Amino acid sequence: MSLRAAAALVTVLAAALACDAGLEPQPICARGLIGVCGTIRFSGTLPDSTDNVFVAAYASFPQTCNDLIFNRQPFIPSSVPYTDSLSLYSIELLPDTYAWVLAVWKKVGNLTLSANDTTLLRVAGYYRNPANSTQPGSVTVPAGSVADSVDFKVDFDNLRPATDFVTCTVR
């Protein structure tokens, strides 16, 4: 092998090693995440009054507005990008079984941590039971691990008030 060919081979090998799997697909779940991750597919027309979209989880299905407000995990959820037709999401959660993992749409306005918040929030979509897609699906976060592929859809044309799911008294 000539010196020029050996130098070219070394250059190609060095470049391949430097890529560090650069062409492999990006994983949805961050390495070391303990929680839930997946994809959300968006459809419909984004309302002009949109302030935020976030993912939340409940260990037990909420029965009241207080459950909706105070039993949500994480308590202060972060935003999910919602301007494309597909978004990756991940949320840190304690190991547990979660009865409801959902996307919440928020209208412009200030939250007050009271039942009045239901006037600003809508259920945009949720993970569904694979055996019965009309029902929410439960998700188990194993100790020290992640529940992945918790995928669901959001339809901005069919945002539903929380009162479709729980009993609330707004004052």
C-alpha positions in Angstrom: 0.0 0.0 0.0 1.3 3.4 -0.9 1.9 6.1 1.6 -0.9 8.2 0.0 -3.4 5.3 0.2 -2.5 4.6 3.8 -2.9 8.3 4.7 -6.3 8.3 3.0 -7.4 5.1 4.9 -6.3 6.7 8.2 -8.3 9.9 7.4 -11.4 7.9 6.5 -11.2 5.8 9.7 -10.6 8.9 11.8 -13.6 10.6 10.3 -15.8 7.5 10.8 -14.8 7.3 14.4 -15.4 11.0 15.0 -19.0 10.7 13.8 -19.9 8.8 17.0 -23.1 7.3 15.4 -24.0 10.7 13.8 -26.1 9.1 11.1 -28.1 6.9 13.4 -31.6 7.9 14.3 -32.0 10.3 17.3 -33.4 8.3 20.2 -36.7 9.6 21.5 -35.9 8.9 25.2 -32.9 10.7 26.6 -30.3 8.5 28.0 -30.8 8.0 31.8 -34.4 9.3 31.7 -36.7 7.9 34.4 -40.2 8.6 33.2 -42.2 8.5 30.0 -41.4 9.4 26.5 -42.8 9.1 23.0 -44.3 11.0 20.1 -47.3 13.2 19.7 -48.9 13.7 16.3 -50.7 17.0 15.9 -53.7 17.6 13.6 -56.3 20.3 13.2 -56.0 24.1 13.3 -54.0 25.6 16.1 -56.2 28.0 18.0 -55.0 31.7 17.9 -55.4 31.8 21.6 -52.8 29.1 22.2 -50.3 29.8 25.0 -48.8 26.4 25.6 -49.1 22.6 25.2 -47.7 20.3 27.8 -47.7 16.6 28.8 -48.8 15.6 32.3 -49.5 12.3 34.1 -51.8 11.2 36.9 -51.1 8.1 39.1 -54.8 7.7 39.6 -57.5 9.1 37.3 -58.5 12.5 38.6 -62.0 12.7 40.1 -62.2 16.4 40.9 -60.8 19.7 39.8 -58.5 19.7 42.8 -57.2 16.3 41.6 -56.5 17.8 38.2 -54.6 20.8 39.6 -52.8 19.3 42.6 -52.1 15.6 41.6 -50.6 16.3 38.2 -47.0 15.1 37.6 -44.8 16.9 37.0 -46.4 19.6 39.0 -44.9 22.3 36.7 -44.7 20.6 33.3 -42.6 21.9 30.5 -43.8 22.8 27.0 -43.9 20.5 24.1 -43.2 21.9 20.6 -46.6 22.0 18.9 -46.0 23.8 15.6 -45.0 20.7 13.5 -47.2 17.7 12.8 -45.0 15.5 15.0 -43.2 16.2 18.3 -41.0 14.1 20.5 -41.6 14.5 24.2 -40.3 13.1 27.5 -41.2 13.8 31.1 -39.4 12.8 34.3 -41.7 10.8 36.6 -41.2 8.7 39.6 -41.5 4.9 39.1 -45.2 4.1 39.4 -48.2 3.2 37.3 -49.9 6.2 35.7 -53.6 5.9 34.9 -53.6 8.9 32.6 -50.9 10.4 30.4 -52.2 13.4 28.4 -51.4 16.5 26.4 -53.0 19.6 27.8 -53.7 22.7 25.7 -53.5 26.0 27.5 -55.3 29.2 26.4 -53.5 32.6 27.0 -54.1 33.7 30.6 -52.7 33.3 34.1 -53.2 30.1 36.0 -54.3 30.5 39.6 -53.9 26.9 40.9 -57.7 26.7 41.5 -60.7 25.2 39.8 -60.9 28.4 37.7 -57.9 27.1 35.7 -60.2 24.7 33.9 -61.4 27.7 31.9 -57.9 28.0 30.4 -57.1 24.3 30.0 -58.3 21.7 27.6 -57.6 18.0 27.2 -55.9 17.9 23.8 -55.2 14.2 23.6 -54.1 11.2 25.7 -52.4 7.9 25.6 -55.1 5.3 24.9 -55.5 1.7 26.0 -54.2 -0.5 23.1 -57.0 -3.0 23.7 -59.8 -0.4 23.8 -58.9 2.9 22.2 -61.9 4.6 23.7 -60.3 4.4 27.2 -57.1 5.9 28.6 -54.2 3.5 28.7 -52.1 3.1 31.9 -48.4 3.4 31.7 -45.9 1.8 34.1 -42.6 3.6 34.7 -40.2 0.8 36.0 -37.7 1.6 38.8 -34.6 3.2 37.3 -36.0 3.0 33.7 -38.3 4.5 31.2 -41.7 3.8 29.6 -41.1 4.5 26.0 -43.3 4.6 22.9 -46.1 6.2 24.8 -47.4 7.7 21.6 -50.7 9.6 21.1 -52.5 12.1 19.0 -53.6 15.7 19.6 -56.5 17.2 17.5 -56.6 20.9 17.9 -60.1 20.9 16.3 -61.4 18.7 19.2 -60.1 20.1 22.4 -62.2 18.9 25.3 -62.8 20.7 28.6 -61.7 18.9 31.8 -65.4 18.7 32.8 -65.8 16.0 30.1 -63.6 13.9 32.4 -64.1 15.1 36.0 -66.6 16.9 38.0 -65.6 20.5 38.6 -67.2 23.5 40.3 -65.8 26.7 39.0 -66.6 29.8 41.1 
